[in-house]
Amino acid sequence: MSDGAGAGGAAPAAVLDGGGASYDGFERVRAVADAVLYEGYLLYPYRRSSPKNRVRWQFGVLLPRDWVERDGPLTPGISGSADSWYQRTECLVRARADAVVRVRVRYLQMQDKQVEAADPEGRHRPVESLRTADGAAHLSFEEAVPREAELVLPLAELVRGGRGAPVGAAAGVESEPLPKAAGRILRRRHEVRATTTVGAEPLAPGLYRLRVRTEHTGDAADPRAPRDAALRQALIATHTLVGGDGLEFVSLIDPPQELAEHARGCRNAFTFPVLGGARQDSAPPAVMLSAPIILPDQPQVAPESPGDLHDAAEIDEILTLRTMLLTDEEKAEARATDPRAAQIVDRVDTMPREVFERLHGVIRSLTPVPAPGAPDAQRPAWWQEGGDEGLSPSTDTVLVAGVPVGAGSPVRLRPRLRGADAQDMFLDGRGAQVAAVFHDVDGSVRLAVTVDDDPAAELHGWYGRFHYFRPDEVEPLAPQAPPAAAGQAHDRLRRRPQT
């Protein structure tokens, strides 16, 4: 994962220390926090010319308020995929009276990398690209510098009214000469102005609601400027780590029953706080990660991942394979685009076979085999040889409202109101035909269906692309079509049996 280093350095933007012993809780979540920091920073194929890398900085972007609200007031949301001028985190914490709260605000500061060519008189002019005598290509691009600001404050002080501190970053200009006096690279950063305020509200003995609010406090250079220009003043991928000494955080996703009402009372805007730390850690949760993307409690970076691909939902194997297939010219452009892109390409080019093989897949956990005599003891475990014997998707049926439903059965789709995929909800009330009955590895059943009025339904059935629903998410329709004959798969595109 990213190590927090970058062009221009990574010195803290501000530090306010109110005392307290040393604390390393934030280091235990650094890998995930860095993945959040560089989420979408640069996407495959990692080249400047790629359309997806021309529209960047999509999460946790805090801009000047007059720019954000130029067309009207802002509507708060629970995550940061919309541009905002502030973030608000509220979370529950059990704490001693002498507890110390630590808040670390992290973000990227945009940096313009401008390549300039030199003429014989030593004058410089901006160019989009330049190839130097050593054969290296240099491209103008937008980089980013990681910034951190940490506030360390006694809980008692936060209860009395809270405390704030500036967390912005200064402007700067740096020049890097190119070989043989061919030109230079200028890196420019605009000032970023922001403030973080921390407060606490007692809810019950030993229980508090912590509030952390980070605001962009600067004015836009031009409130009507396009977004690309406004980003020069922005905090990008803004997120917050909250920890401390003598604290134990409460999950807002799955709070204890006695604290559920207090959890519902937490109001978060443009951020989503979750418990940090390892799932197997028996210690009470002592870190909260408030991110601009929705995460589960205790998110982890897969240990098999050899490095950051700038996509927190990354599929390492397929991205690695695709990067391997880039042409030499495409790899050269990626390396010239950004130092982090160069690291990705170099890592893929030199990846040992055993490291690549680890990306193919892993089983995190297995359902225990029932003890002899238990109700499910006779069902073979799916990972054992013969575990799927006797199952036939084309002929199996399942009872739905007392009606056997199998391949060929007409049904009406009724996805459940809670927990259903958004795409499934769009199909509510539509007629469909069951193509197969599948038994999942956890013992559950799924019905593969094609939608009746989908003009591509026959094509989907031909190559096996289906929608999947649970039996309790469909209604049987009459007449009941007989299941397909055993051992016979049907080519629905050509209406003839396959041999």
N, C-alpha and C positions, 0 to 999 in steps of 0.2 A: 504494500500500500504506500501511499504518499508519505514522505517523511517530514513534510512541513517546510522543506527548503525550497527556495525559488530565487529567481533573478531579483536583485534588489535587497535581498536579506529578509529576515522574518522577525525583526525586533518587535517586542510588544508595543502596542500603540499607547497603552497607559497601564499603570499598576497602582492600585490603592490598597495598602496593606494595613488592616486593623488588628493585626496580631494573630496568634494561633500557631500550632505546631506544624511541621512540614507535612505535606499531604501528597500522596501519589495516586489517588483514586482516578484522576483524569487520565493518567497514563494507561490504565487498564481499558479505556474505551477509545484510545487514540486511533487505532486502526479503523474503527467504524466512523469516528468523527472525521478522519481524513477522507474517507470515502464520500461522506456527505459534503465536505469542503470542495472536492473536485468532481462531484456528480455532474456529468454532462460537460465537463471542461473542454474536452476535445474527443469527438466520437469517431469510430471507424468510418472511413478509411484513414483518419488522422491527417488529412491533407487540407491545406487552406482552400483549395479549389472545390472541395466537396460542399454541395449545397447545405447539408446539415451542419457544417461548421461555419456557416455564414450567419446563422441566427443562434447566438449563444447566450449564456447566463440566464437560465430559466427558473432558478429556484432561490428563494431567500434573498431577493433583490430589494434593498432599501434605498430609495431615491429621495431627492428633496420633495417636501410635501407640496409645494406649489406646482411642481411638475406632475406629481401623481394625481392631484385633485384639480387639475386644470379644467376638466370637463364635469366635475361634480364630486360629491363626497365619496369616500372609499367604503365599500362593504366588506366587513371582516370575514375571513374564512379560517378553516382549521389548519391549513397547510399553506406553504409559501410559493405556490406556482403562479401567483399573481403578484405584480409589482405593488409594493407598499412603501410607506414612509416610516413604519414602526413594526415591531414584533412584541407580543405580550405573552409571557409564560406564567402560568399559575399551576402550582403543584402542592401536594400534601406531604408533610414531613413530620415524623415523630422526633422530638429533640429534647435534649437536656436544657436546662435554663442557661448553662454556661457554654452552649454550643457556638461554634464558629462556622459561618456560612461562606463558601467560596464560589464565586461566579466567574466563569471564563467565557468571554465573547470572542468568537472566531469568525473571520470572513476573508474574502479576497478583495484586494484593491486592484482595479484595472490598470494596466500599464501598456501604453502605446510603444510598440517596437517599430521604429522607422529606419529603414535602410537608406543610406545616402551615398551616392557615387561622387567621387572626387574628380575634378578636371585637372589639367596640367598646371593651372595656377593655384591649386589647392582649395578651390571653392567647392562647396557641397550642394547637391540638389537631391531632393527626395525621389526615390524610385521604388517600384513595387518589388523588384527582384534584382539581384546582382550576383554574378558568378566571379569569384576571385581566382587569382593565378594558381592557387593550390587545388582548383577544381571544385571547391565547396560552393554550394548555393546558399544565398541568404535572402529571406523573404520578409517583407513588412507584415506585421501581424499584431493582434492584441493578446498580450500575456496577462498574467495576474500575479500579485505578490500576496502571500499569506500574512494575515495580521491576527494578533491576539491581544486581548486586554483582560486583566484579572483583577477582581475586587475581592478582598478578604475582610469580612466584617463580623463582629459579634452579633449573635441573634438578638440579644437584649437591645442593641442599638436599632436594629431593624424594626422591632416591635414599637419602639418609641417614635417612629416616624420615617425610618428609611434613610437611605444614603445614595448618592449618585456620583458619577465620575465621567469625564470625557473618554471616549473609546475610539476616536477618529484616528486618522493617519495623515501625516504631512505630505505636501507636494515634493516632488524630486525630479532631477534630471541627471542621467548618467550617460557617458559616451564611451563606446568601445571601438578602438581603431581596427580596421580590417587589414589583412596582410598586404604587403607591397604598396601601402598607401593608396589602396583602391577605393577607400571610402571609410565610412564609419557606420555604427549602429547607435542611434539615439533612443534612449528609453525615458519616457516622460510619464509622470504620475501627477494627477490633480489632487488637491487637498480633499479629504473626506472628513466631514464633521458629523459627529454622532455622540450621544450620551446614553449611558445605561443607569437605570435607577432600580434599586433593590429595596423591598419592604417585606414585612411579615405581619400576619394577622392571627392572634390566638383564637382557636376554635374550641378547644377543650384542654384539660390538663395534659401537657406534654404533646399537644397536637397543634400544628400551625399551617397556615396557607402562605407559601412563599410567592412573591410576585417579582418578576424580572421584566423590565420594559426597556427595550433599546429603540431609540428614535434617531432618525436622520435629522440633524438640526441645521443643516445648511440651506441656502437658497439656490435655486437653479440658476445657472448662468443665463439660460434662456428657457422659460417655462414652456415655450412652444417648440423647442428643439426636438428632433427625432430621437428615438430611444437610444440609438447607437451613440449619439453625442452625450445624452444624459448619463449614460453608464459610467462615464469618466469620473463622476462624482459619487458613485454608488458604493454601498457595501454589498458584496455579492456572495451568495451561498452562506448567508448569515445564520449562525446557529449558536446555541448556548449550552455550556456544561455547568451543572449546579451540583455541588458536593459540599463536603465540610467534615468537621470533627464533632462527634456526638449527635449525628443525624442518621435517620433511617427513612428513606423515601417510600411512599405508598403508590402502588400502580394505579393509574387513572383508567387503564384499559380493563383491568380485572381487580377492582378494589375489594377488600374484605367487606362483608355484608354490612357491618356496623359503620363503615365509613363511606358507603356508596352515595349517600346524600351529599356529604361533603365533597366527594369527587365530582359529582354532577355540578356542584357549585363553582368549580374551577373554570375560568373563562380564558381560553387561549386563542390568540389571533395570529394568523399567518405562521403558525408553528405547531408542532405536535410533540409533546414531551413523553418520553418512555424511559423505563428503568434501564440503566446501563449495567455493564459487568457481565461475567460469564454465567451461563445458565446453571452450570454445575457448582457454582460458588455457594457454599452454605452460609456465608456471612450475610447479614442484612444488607439490602441494597443501599449503597451510600453515594450513588451518582445518578443524576437524571440528565439524559440527553434530549434537549429540545431542538428538533430539527425541522427544516422547511419541507421535508418529505415525510410521508406516513411510514412508520416503522413499527415492528412488534416490540414488546418489552425484551430487553437484553439481546439486541441484534448482534450478530457475529459475522465477521468476514470468514468465508470458508477457508480452513487451513490448507486446502489443496491449491488455493489461488497463488500463483507465483508472483503476482504483482498487480497493481492497479491498472485497469483498462478504462478508467474514467466513466464507469457505468455501474452504479451500486447494485443494479439488478442484472449484472453481467452474466453472460453464459460464456465462461472462459474458453471452453473448448472450441466452440464455433467461431468466436472472435479471433482466437489464436490461429485456427485453420485459415480463416479469411485473410488475416494479416500475412501468413506464410505465402499466400497466393498472389499478393501484390507484385507487380512487375518491379524490376530494378528502378525504373524511372519513377514509379509511384512511391516506392520506399524512399528514394532520394528526396522527393518533394515533402514527404511526411517528416523526414529528419530536418529539413530546412524550415519547416513550418514552426516548430516549437521544440524546446529541449525535452519536454515530457513525451512528446510524440516520438522523438528520436530514441528515448529510453525504451519505449514499448517495442518499437521495431527491432532494436538491438537485442532486447531480451528474447523476443520470439525467434530471431535468427540464430541465437545461441542456446536455445532451450534444450536441455538434455532429454533424451527419449523417456527416461523414467519419470521426469517431471511432467511431461506432456501426457503420459499414460494415466497419471493420477487425475487428470481433468475429465476423464471419460465418465465418471460417475461413482457415487459412494452411497451406501446404505447407512443412515445415521442411527436408526434404531429398528428393532424387530419386535413384533407383538409376541409375548411369551406363549409357548405351546401349552394348551390346557393340560392340567394334571389328569392322569388316568381316572376315568369315572366322571369327569366334568362334562357338562352338557355338550360342549364343542370338541370333546376329546377325539371323536371319530372323524372330524374334518381334517384332512391332511394339510400341513403347512404349505403355503404356496411356493416357498423356496425349496422344498424338498422335491426330489424326482417323483413324478407322478402326481404332484399336487393339483394339477388341473385336469386329471383324467375324469372322464364322464361329463365334462362341460362342453357344450356346443352352442355358441352364440346364435347360430342360424336356426336351431330347433328348440332351444330352451324356452320356457315360458315362466312368467311370474304372475301371481294373483294380484289383481288390482280391483278393489271393490267387488271381489268375488268372481271376477272375470279373468280367465287365463289370457295373458297378453304376451305375444311373441312376434317374431319376424312376420311382417305383413299386416299386423293389427293396426287399424285406424284409431287414433287417439286425439284428444284435445289437450293442448299444453297449458298447465297451470303452475308456473314456477312459484315457489314459496316466497312470501312477502319479505322475509328477513334472511339474509345470507346468500341470496341468489345473485349470480353474475348479471351485470347490467344488460349484457347482450341477451340473456335469457328472458329478462323482464320485457324486452321489446316483443317477444314472441307470445306473450300471455294471450290466451284465447284462440290462438291459431290452430288449425287442423294440421296433423302430421301423421306419418306412417312409420311404425317401428321397423327398423332394419335388422336389429340384432339385440340380444340380451347379453350383457357382459357382467362377469363377476369380478369385482375389484379385489386387490390383494388384501384389503382389510375385511373381506367377507361381505361387503355391501354389494348392491346390484345397481347397474346403470342401464338405461334404455337408450340405444343409439337410434336417432330418428332423423328423417328428412321432412322438411316443411312442405305442405301440399302446394301452396301457391308460389313456391320458390322456383323461378324459371330454370335454375341450375340444379334442381333436386336430383334429376336422373344422373347428371354428371357427378354430383357429390356421392351418390350411392355407388356409382361405377368405381371410383377410386377410393372410397372409404372415408370420406370426410363428412362427419355427422355432428349433430347437436346431441348432447348427452343430458338426460334428466333422470332423477330418481323416480321409482314407481309411484310415490305419493305426489308427484308433480304432474301426473297425467290423468285424464279421464278416458276410460274406454268408450269407443263409439261403435254402434251397431251399423252394419253387420260385422261379426267377428270373422276376419279373414284367417284361413288356415295357415299355420306356420309352414315355412319352406321345407321341402323334403330333406331328410337327414343326408349329410354328405354331399349336398349339392349347393354350390354358391351361384348366385345369379348375376349376370351382367345386365344391369337394369338399363344401360344405355342402348343395348341392341336387342333386349328382350329375348335372350336365348341363354340356355344353361352353358356354363363354362366347364370344360373337361380338363 
